[in-house]
Amino acid sequence: MAVDRNSIMIVDDHPLFRQGIRRLIEESGKFNVVAEATTGYEAIRLADIHQPHIILTDIQLPGVTGLKIARILKKQHPTSHIVIVSMHIDDERLFDAVRVGASAFLSKDIEAQELIDSLTRISNGEQLINATVLSRPQLARKVLNEFRNLSGDRKKPAEPPTTNQMPLSVREVEVLDCVAQGFSNKEIAEALFITEQTVKNHMTSVLRKLEVSDRVQAVLYAVKHGWIQIGSGNTYVA
């Protein structure tokens, strides 16, 4: 069965908020709300029935928390995009959201158009949570440590490699370094005096060369190998 990229399920136990979000989403004309759930268990059942492309879930649910439900849903429906919403966003919750495989962590007071724009980008495969993590250096380092532990790498960081040892070009490292500082494509383009399309082309090349699937993995790979430093604004390549 083909995936309906416009299908969304809303999981929230507050009727007014749930109905308001549904109306906002459907009035945009871009998405179709296929199901609403008030509890985690109901969300699991309805996700099996409707196979939503995006699951928008509150972090606070009666009984099982939104994060635990997100972990279950992501395991059972790996192609679905999980979007966590909360009144408060802090590093601990963000870290947990990364661990469960969420595509985004959004504030409940988000502007209507920003929400629709975010859902559109997520529907197109973007991991918005990556930029959120990279904008918080301490959290990014914590994610890096988690990455090292999961990969079994507890060795000391390698010495900074020379340009000849590095699979990336100097310009690609510069772009990746900007990503590590939390720059958007537009900001990277302005900083390096190139076009946004050129930035995208460089990132596509970086992901291919490093054999990773997204920007966070690319940054973590580069930090692990000593090519860039999170939050430093400096690379090891002259």
LOKOLTOR-35040 format. One record per residue (C-alpha): z, y, x; residue in three letters. Coordinates in steps of 0.05 Angstrom, whole numbers, padded with zeros to 5 digits. Example, Ala and Ser with C-alpha at 12.3 -4.5 7.8 and 13.67 -1.06 7.14 Angstrom:
# LOKOLTOR-35040
w v u drenkol
00156 -00090 00246 Ala;
00143 -00021 00273 Ser;
END
This chain:
# LOKOLTOR-35040
w v u drenkol
00000 00000 00000 Met;
-00021 00068 00028 Ala;
00036 00116 00042 Val;
00039 00178 -00003 Asp;
00052 00232 00048 Arg;
00072 00280 -00007 Asn;
00126 00236 -00038 Ser;
00199 00258 -00031 Ile;
00265 00228 -00053 Met;
00326 00274 -00060 Ile;
00396 00246 -00049 Val;
00453 00292 -00070 Asp;
00512 00283 -00117 Asp;
00511 00356 -00141 His;
00464 00361 -00202 Pro;
00451 00436 -00197 Leu;
00433 00433 -00124 Phe;
00390 00371 -00134 Arg;
00353 00400 -00193 Gln;
00344 00467 -00157 Gly;
00314 00433 -00096 Ile;
00269 00391 -00140 Arg;
00242 00451 -00177 Arg;
00231 00489 -00112 Leu;
00194 00431 -00080 Ile;
00150 00416 -00140 Glu;
00133 00489 -00152 Glu;
00105 00492 -00081 Ser;
00049 00446 -00105 Gly;
00052 00408 -00039 Lys;
00100 00352 -00055 Phe;
00118 00303 -00110 Asn;
00191 00285 -00121 Val;
00188 00211 -00138 Val;
00262 00197 -00144 Ala;
00332 00228 -00146 Glu;
00395 00192 -00125 Ala;
00468 00213 -00130 Thr;
00499 00159 -00085 Thr;
00479 00123 -00022 Gly;
00473 00056 -00057 Tyr;
00428 00086 -00110 Glu;
00386 00116 -00054 Ala;
00376 00048 -00021 Ile;
00354 00017 -00087 Arg;
00306 00074 -00105 Leu;
00276 00077 -00035 Ala;
00257 00004 -00041 Asp;
00222 00019 -00107 Ile;
00187 00085 -00092 His;
00176 00081 -00016 Gln;
00183 00157 -00006 Pro;
00151 00188 00055 His;
00208 00238 00062 Ile;
00281 00226 00043 Ile;
00321 00290 00036 Leu;
00395 00272 00037 Thr;
00460 00311 00036 Asp;
00507 00293 00093 Ile;
00566 00290 00045 Gln;
00560 00235 -00008 Leu;
00612 00198 -00049 Pro;
00631 00133 -00016 Gly;
00584 00120 00042 Val;
00565 00183 00081 Thr;
00495 00211 00085 Gly;
00491 00193 00158 Leu;
00507 00120 00146 Lys;
00457 00117 00089 Ile;
00405 00151 00134 Ala;
00416 00096 00186 Arg;
00406 00042 00134 Ile;
00345 00075 00103 Leu;
00312 00087 00171 Lys;
00322 00014 00188 Lys;
00294 -00011 00122 Gln;
00239 00041 00119 His;
00221 00059 00191 Pro;
00159 00100 00170 Thr;
00200 00145 00124 Ser;
00224 00212 00150 His;
00298 00226 00141 Ile;
00319 00298 00131 Val;
00394 00312 00133 Ile;
00419 00374 00097 Val;
00489 00403 00105 Ser;
00528 00467 00094 Met;
00549 00465 00167 His;
00510 00446 00229 Ile;
00548 00429 00292 Asp;
00534 00390 00356 Asp;
00572 00329 00333 Glu;
00534 00322 00268 Arg;
00469 00337 00302 Leu;
00482 00283 00354 Phe;
00497 00233 00299 Asp;
00433 00254 00263 Ala;
00393 00241 00327 Val;
00424 00172 00334 Arg;
00405 00152 00263 Val;
00333 00174 00274 Gly;
00331 00236 00229 Ala;
00269 00279 00233 Ser;
00307 00343 00217 Ala;
00376 00372 00205 Phe;
00372 00431 00158 Leu;
00423 00480 00131 Ser;
00434 00483 00056 Lys;
00425 00558 00058 Asp;
00355 00552 00086 Ile;
00303 00600 00056 Glu;
00257 00569 00004 Ala;
00192 00581 00043 Gln;
00225 00556 00107 Glu;
00244 00491 00072 Leu;
00173 00480 00047 Ile;
00145 00496 00115 Asp;
00194 00447 00147 Ser;
00177 00392 00098 Leu;
00103 00403 00111 Thr;
00112 00397 00186 Arg;
00154 00335 00178 Ile;
00102 00304 00131 Ser;
00052 00315 00187 Asn;
00095 00276 00236 Gly;
00134 00331 00271 Glu;
00206 00317 00293 Gln;
00239 00384 00280 Leu;
00306 00358 00303 Ile;
00278 00356 00374 Asn;
00273 00432 00378 Ala;
00343 00439 00349 Thr;
00372 00393 00402 Val;
00335 00427 00459 Leu;
00361 00495 00436 Ser;
00432 00470 00450 Arg;
00437 00453 00525 Pro;
00505 00417 00519 Gln;
00479 00374 00463 Leu;
00415 00360 00500 Ala;
00455 00335 00560 Arg;
00496 00291 00513 Lys;
00432 00261 00484 Val;
00407 00250 00555 Leu;
00471 00213 00574 Asn;
00463 00170 00511 Glu;
00391 00156 00531 Phe;
00414 00134 00600 Arg;
00468 00089 00572 Asn;
00421 00056 00523 Leu;
00370 00044 00578 Ser;
00424 00015 00623 Gly;
00412 00068 00676 Asp;
00478 00086 00706 Arg;
00452 00100 00776 Lys;
00457 00168 00808 Lys;
00398 00214 00793 Pro;
00340 00206 00841 Ala;
00324 00261 00890 Glu;
00274 00312 00864 Pro;
00205 00281 00874 Pro;
00148 00315 00910 Thr;
00086 00339 00873 Thr;
00047 00278 00898 Asn;
00098 00230 00867 Gln;
00096 00264 00800 Met;
00046 00242 00747 Pro;
00045 00312 00716 Leu;
00007 00373 00739 Ser;
00045 00435 00759 Val;
00023 00470 00695 Arg;
00046 00410 00653 Glu;
00115 00413 00686 Val;
00118 00488 00672 Glu;
00102 00475 00598 Val;
00154 00419 00595 Leu;
00205 00464 00628 Asp;
00193 00516 00574 Cys;
00202 00463 00521 Val;
00269 00445 00553 Ala;
00290 00518 00545 Gln;
00276 00513 00470 Gly;
00212 00555 00470 Phe;
00163 00548 00412 Ser;
00089 00536 00427 Asn;
00077 00610 00415 Lys;
00132 00630 00463 Glu;
00107 00582 00516 Ile;
00037 00610 00509 Ala;
00062 00681 00518 Glu;
00106 00662 00577 Ala;
00050 00626 00614 Leu;
-00007 00671 00591 Phe;
-00045 00615 00558 Ile;
-00065 00599 00486 Thr;
-00024 00558 00437 Glu;
-00079 00507 00435 Gln;
-00075 00499 00510 Thr;
00000 00488 00504 Val;
-00013 00433 00453 Lys;
-00066 00402 00498 Asn;
-00017 00401 00557 His;
00038 00369 00514 Met;
-00011 00316 00490 Thr;
-00027 00301 00562 Ser;
00047 00299 00581 Val;
00064 00249 00525 Leu;
00006 00205 00545 Arg;
00022 00205 00619 Lys;
00096 00192 00609 Leu;
00082 00141 00553 Glu;
00133 00174 00506 Val;
00125 00191 00433 Ser;
00156 00261 00427 Asp;
00179 00323 00464 Arg;
00252 00304 00468 Val;
00235 00238 00502 Gln;
00189 00275 00550 Ala;
00243 00326 00568 Val;
00295 00271 00577 Leu;
00247 00232 00621 Tyr;
00234 00294 00664 Ala;
00308 00311 00670 Val;
00324 00240 00688 Lys;
00273 00242 00745 His;
00296 00310 00769 Gly;
00233 00349 00752 Trp;
00266 00400 00706 Ile;
00336 00420 00685 Gln;
00358 00432 00613 Ile;
00378 00504 00601 Gly;
00363 00525 00672 Ser;
00295 00556 00667 Gly;
00277 00526 00735 Asn;
00234 00468 00756 Thr;
00231 00430 00821 Tyr;
00157 00444 00829 Val;
00134 00506 00864 Ala;
END
